[in-house]
Amino acid sequence: MTTLTDLTLAEARDALLRKDFSAVELAKAQLAEIEQARALNAFITETPAKALAMAEASDARIARGEAGPLEGVPLGVKDLYCTEGVATTAASHILEGFKPAYESTVSANLWRDGAVMLGKLNLDEFAMGSSNETSYFGPVVSPWRRQGSDTKIVPGGSSGGSAAAVAARLCFGATATDTGGSIRQPAAFTGTVGIKPTYGRCSRWGIVAFASSLDQAGPIARTVRDAAILMRSMAGHDPKDTTSVDAPVPDYEAALSRGVKGMKIGIPKEYRIQGVPAEIDALWEQGVAWLKDAGATIVDISLPHTRYALPAYYIVAPAEASSNLARYDGVRYGLRVPGKDIVGMYEETRAAGFGKEVRRRIMIGAYVLSAGYYDAYYVRAQKIRTLIKQDFDRAYADGVDAILTPATPSAAFGFGEKGSGDPVEMYLNDVFTVTVNMAGLPGLAVPAGTSSEGLPLGLQLIGRPFDEETLFALASVIEKAAPKIAPPPKWWAPPVGFADTLP
């Protein structure tokens, strides 16, 4: 039997307009799912009263014939987005209790279009992580399990709460952010669709900054169509963000039916790296076959500076993080730990407020920006970044419309299985995704199959600047050709009739 929460975003949107059910009924169904799924720890803050009030307002607009593009659709918001009057923590102790007096541009766009806010979703602290194990509020647990195992699986990071909530049917879609793969990697790990738009397509205003030249907002959703619907509402020029591009926002949903016949798809040889499981390579080849069957032309290409992307990224990103996070000092907002003097207060507050991974990246960033090392590390990394972008520019100048790669080097892993002794092992999860951020390009992860252990696997599509439409068209082809991945079994939910047995 199909429940309201099993619908896709597109199906729920259309049913609400037909008045098959009310926005309040839909919000209540979603809130009930969230209440049963607290074992996943996907939400940091739930906002049931706000959700029902927004749903009532949506029902009134629908009754008046004034429905917006997302009218009455319940969504989750990554807790990196500032939400007026609702706690925004970035999953860090240092911002615990902070309630912004303003709304981020992207979330404001969603509420403008009628969406309903269910709450704030968990993430790696300050978006620094690839597994959602670094949150001050505890790790997010993926709704997926390996076949025949009860081992808890990570949902990926940093947008692990967003991906887990969407996969577990706790919301119809979620906002996320991507600095080095933090939309695409968790989407691939959870069998959801995630797109990192071109840098500047979505406003960064009101989103807590990690690395300002790399961060980009985007959606995670259950289907390619759902992601396209969300992207249209999230995108747009914002004069408050100087990096926001003043360009028309296309109808991404309409692009799904455009077809891919005649498109040239590049396959970069540098992404065939040693040690990747055979099932990842096999999935990649299957993706090539699906696009070829749909009429696309497949060509081999070279992106020679790919091998330097990961080390360059882990210089640029921490450098920008160390600068951005300098504002958290106990003076203006968030946590304050007293010290013997003002400097002591800074030190005590930052030591208590930041977690281990955030402190590590601040220290790396401060080091590479320090006198005597700035040219040797940071300047050199920025030069490599330019070369990486030029690699993509040459491929697109040669007529390539998009590039197909794996999204991740493996399926999702268990808690503590990577990075416990060597953080570099965790950083390697971003090997297929960081180039996209370094070049400012759009990238999309789409489910394409399952691993030998029954866990989702995804493919990545990389596009030309501001050509997200082509990615949606290609992803739609893959989605239709790929075997349908059933939702994860609800191991976290109490058994039917459980409440009746309570005293």
TIZA-714215 format. One line per 5 residues: their letters; for each residue x, y, z of C-alpha. Coordinates in steps of 0.2 Angstrom, whole numbers. Each point is the difference from the previous one (the first is absolute). Last residue first. Layout:
N
A) X:Y:Z; ...
This chain:
503
PLTDA) 6:-2:147; 8:-1:-17; -7:-15:-11; -11:12:-11; 15:11:-5
FGVPP) 9:-15:-8; -15:-3:-12; 11:1:-15; 18:-2:5; 10:15:6
AWWKP) 9:9:-15; 19:-1:-1; 1:-15:-11; -11:9:-13; 6:-10:-15
PPAIK) 10:11:-12; -10:7:-15; 1:-11:-16; 13:4:-12; -7:-1:-18
PAAKE) 12:-8:-12; 9:13:-11; -7:5:-17; -13:13:6; 12:8:12
IVSAL) 14:0:-13; -11:9:-12; -6:13:13; 18:3:5; 4:5:-18
AFLTE) -14:12:-1; 4:7:17; 18:2:-4; -4:9:-16; -11:12:9
EDFPR) 13:4:13; 9:10:-14; 6:15:11; 19:-5:-3; 1:-16:-10
GILQL) -4:-16:8; 6:-14:11; -11:-16:2; 3:-11:15; -5:-18:1
GLPLG) -7:-8:16; 0:-16:11; -13:-5:12; 4:-14:13; -5:-18:-3
ESSTG) 16:-8:6; 6:-4:-18; -3:18:-3; -16:8:-7; -5:9:-16
APVAL) 0:17:-9; -6:13:12; 4:17:-7; 13:13:6; 1:17:-9
GPLGA) 14:12:-3; 0:18:-5; 17:9:-2; 10:11:11; 17:-7:-6
MNVTV) 6:-4:18; -18:-6:4; -1:-12:-14; 18:-6:3; -5:-5:18
TFVDN) -13:-13:-5; 9:-16:-6; 14:0:14; -12:5:13; 0:-16:10
LYMEV) 19:2:0; -2:12:15; -6:-14:11; 17:-9:-3; 9:16:3
PDGSG) -7:1:17; 11:-14:6; -4:-9:16; -19:0:0; -1:5:-18
KEGFG) -10:-14:-7; -9:-15:9; -6:10:15; -18:-1:-5; -3:-11:-15
FAASP) 3:3:-18; -11:7:-14; 4:-7:-17; 17:3:-8; 11:12:-10
TAPTL) -15:13:-1; -10:8:-13; 7:-10:-15; 4:10:-15; -10:7:-15
IADVG) 5:17:-9; -12:12:-9; -2:8:-16; 17:-3:-7; 3:10:-16
DAYAR) 19:3:0; -3:16:10; -8:-10:13; 15:-11:3; 12:15:-1
DFDQK) -10:10:13; 0:-16:11; 19:0:0; 1:19:2; -10:-2:16
ILTRI) 13:-12:7; 14:11:-5; -7:15:9; -2:-11:16; 18:-5:-2
KQARV) 5:19:1; -11:2:15; 9:-15:8; 17:8:-3; -6:17:8
YYADY) -6:-9:15; 15:-12:3; 17:7:-4; -6:18:-2; -9:1:17
YGASL) 14:-11:9; 12:13:5; -13:11:9; -15:-10:5; -14:-4:-12
VYAGI) 4:-19:-1; 2:-1:19; -16:9:4; -10:-11:-12; 8:-16:8
MIRRR) -4:6:17; -18:5:-5; -2:-17:-8; 6:-10:15; -11:11:12
VEKGF) -15:-4:-11; 4:-19:0; 2:0:19; -16:9:5; -1:19:3
GAART) -9:8:14; 11:-5:15; 17:5:-8; -8:15:-8; -8:7:16
EEYMG) 16:-3:10; 12:8:-12; -11:15:-3; -4:2:18; 19:-1:4
VIDKG) 3:14:-13; -13:11:9; 7:-3:17; 0:-14:13; -12:-10:-10
PVRLG) -19:-2:0; -8:-12:-13; -12:8:-12; -11:-10:-12; -10:8:-14
YRVGD) 0:18:-4; 10:16:-1; 15:-2:12; 3:-19:2; 13:-1:-14
YRALN) -9:-7:-15; 5:13:-13; 17:-9:-4; -10:-14:-8; 0:8:-17
SSAEA) 19:3:0; 4:-18:6; -13:-7:-12; 7:9:-15; 17:-8:3
PAVIY) -8:-16:4; -8:-1:-17; 15:6:-10; 12:-12:7; -11:-16:0
YAPLA) -6:5:-17; 18:0:-7; 3:-17:7; -16:-7:-7; 2:8:-17
YRTHP) 18:-4:-4; -4:-17:-9; -14:9:-10; 13:10:-9; 0:-10:-16
LSIDV) -18:1:-4; 0:-11:-15; -14:-5:-11; -8:-16:-7; -15:2:-11
ITAGA) -18:-7:2; -14:6:-12; -17:1:7; -15:-8:-9; -9:-8:15
DKLWA) 9:-16:-2; 16:9:2; -6:8:16; -5:-17:7; 17:-8:-5
VGQEW) 10:13:8; -9:-2:16; 3:-18:-1; 18:3:-2; 0:11:16
LADIE) -9:-13:9; 13:-13:-5; 14:11:6; -9:3:17; -3:-19:1
APVGQ) 19:-4:-3; 4:10:17; 11:15:-2; 18:-5:4; 9:9:-14
IRYEK) -9:15:-8; -10:1:-16; -4:18:2; 15:5:-9; -7:-7:-16
PIGIK) -14:12:-1; -16:-6:-9; -8:14:-10; -18:0:-6; -4:8:-17
MGKVG) -19:3:-2; -7:-5:-16; -16:-8:8; -1:6:18; -19:3:1
RSLAA) -10:16:4; -12:-8:12; 9:4:16; 4:18:-5; -18:5:4
EYDPV) 3:-3:18; 15:11:0; -10:15:-6; 15:12:-2; 5:13:13
PADVS) 6:16:-10; 17:7:4; 6:12:13; 14:-10:8; 2:0:19
TTDKP) 18:3:6; -4:17:7; -14:-8:11; -13:13:6; -5:4:-18
DHGAM) -7:-17:-1; -2:-8:-18; -10:-16:-1; 0:-19:5; -9:-8:15
SRMLI) -18:0:-9; 7:-8:-16; 11:-12:9; -14:-7:10; -10:-5:-15
AADRV) 15:-7:-9; 4:-10:16; -17:-8:0; 1:-4:-18; 17:-9:3
TRAIP) -8:-10:13; 0:-2:19; 8:17:4; 16:9:6; 0:19:-5
GAQDL) 14:12:-3; 11:14:9; 18:3:-5; 16:2:10; 16:0:-10
SSAFA) 6:19:0; -7:2:18; 7:-14:9; -10:-4:15; -13:14:1
VIGWR) -16:-1:9; -14:2:-13; -9:17:2; 5:6:-18; 8:-14:-10
SCRGY) -12:3:-14; -3:-13:-13; 7:0:-18; 17:8:6; 10:-16:-1
TPKIG) -8:-11:-12; -13:-11:9; 4:-15:11; -14:-12:-3; -6:-15:10
VTGTF) -11:-15:-4; -3:-13:13; 6:-18:2; 8:3:17; 19:-1:-3
AAPQR) -2:9:-17; -9:14:8; 12:1:14; 14:2:-13; -9:12:-11
ISGGT) -5:13:12; 16:2:11; 12:-3:-15; 14:13:3; -10:15:6
DTATA) -18:-6:-3; -15:7:10; -17:-8:4; -18:5:-1; -12:-15:2
GFCLR) -14:-9:-9; -16:-9:3; 3:-2:18; 2:-14:13; -1:-13:-15
AAVAA) 16:-10:7; 10:5:-16; -5:18:2; 4:1:18; 17:-10:-2
ASGGS) 5:12:-14; -3:16:9; 7:-7:16; 16:-5:-9; 3:17:-8
SGGPV) 18:-1:5; 1:-13:-3; -4:-18:-3; -15:-10:6; 11:-11:12
IKTDS) -5:-18:3; -4:-8:16; 4:-18:0; -15:-11:2; 5:-12:-14
GQRRW) -8:-12:-12; 0:11:-15; 9:16:5; -12:13:8; -8:16:-7
PSVVP) -9:13:11; 17:9:2; 4:5:18; 4:18:3; 14:3:12
GFYST) -2:9:17; -5:17:4; 18:7:-1; 0:-6:-18; 16:-8:-5
ENSSG) -7:-18:-6; -9:7:-15; 10:-11:-11; 10:12:-12; 5:14:12
MAFED) 1:18:3; -18:8:-3; 3:11:15; -2:-15:11; -6:-15:-11
LNLKG) -18:2:-3; -17:-2:8; -16:7:-7; -10:15:6; -19:-1:1
LMVAG) -16:-5:-9; -2:16:-11; -14:1:-12; 2:6:-18; -11:14:-8
DRWLN) 11:8:-13; 5:14:11; 5:-13:14; 12:-8:-13; 7:17:-5
ASVTS) 3:4:18; 9:-16:3; 12:5:-14; 2:18:5; 4:-4:18
EYAPK) -12:6:13; 3:14:13; 0:3:19; 11:-16:2; -3:-11:15
FGELI) 17:-6:8; -3:-13:14; 15:-11:-4; 12:10:-12; 16:-5:9
HSAAT) -7:-18:3; 0:-3:-19; -13:-8:-11; 0:15:-11; -10:7:15
TAVGE) -15:9:-7; -15:1:12; -16:7:-7; -5:18:1; 4:4:-18
TCYLD) 9:-15:-8; 18:1:-4; 5:-15:-11; 14:-11:7; -13:-11:9
KVGLP) -5:-8:-16; -18:4:-3; -13:-13:-2; -15:1:-11; -19:-2:1
VGELP) -10:4:-17; -15:11:4; 2:11:-16; 17:-3:-9; -4:9:-16
GAEGR) -11:13:9; -19:-2:3; -11:15:-2; -16:-8:-5; -9:6:15
AIRAD) -2:-17:8; 19:-4:-4; 5:16:9; -11:-5:15; 8:-18:0
SAEAM) 17:8:-1; -3:11:15; -6:-16:10; 16:-9:-6; 11:15:7
ALAKA) -9:-1:17; 2:-19:0; 19:1:-4; 3:14:13; -8:-10:13
PTETI) 10:-16:-5; 17:9:0; 13:-14:3; 18:5:4; 15:-11:-2
FANLA) -8:-12:-13; 7:-15:-8; 3:-9:17; -4:-17:-9; -7:-7:17
RAQEI) -12:15:-1; -10:-9:-13; -17:-2:7; -2:18:4; 6:5:-17
EALQA) -13:-12:-8; -14:8:10; 6:18:-5; -2:-6:-18; -18:-6:2
KALEV) -4:16:9; 7:11:-14; -10:-10:-13; -16:2:10; 4:19:2
ASFDK) 3:2:-18; -17:-8:-4; -4:-15:-9; -6:-5:-18; -2:19:-2
RLLAD) 5:-1:-19; 14:13:4; 5:-10:15; 1:-16:-11; 11:9:-13
RAEAL) 13:6:14; 0:-17:8; 3:-9:-17; 14:12:-4; 8:-2:17
TLDTL) -1:-19:-1; -13:-10:9; 4:-12:14; -3:13:13; -19:0:-4
TTM) -1:-19:2; 0:-13:-14; -7:-17:5
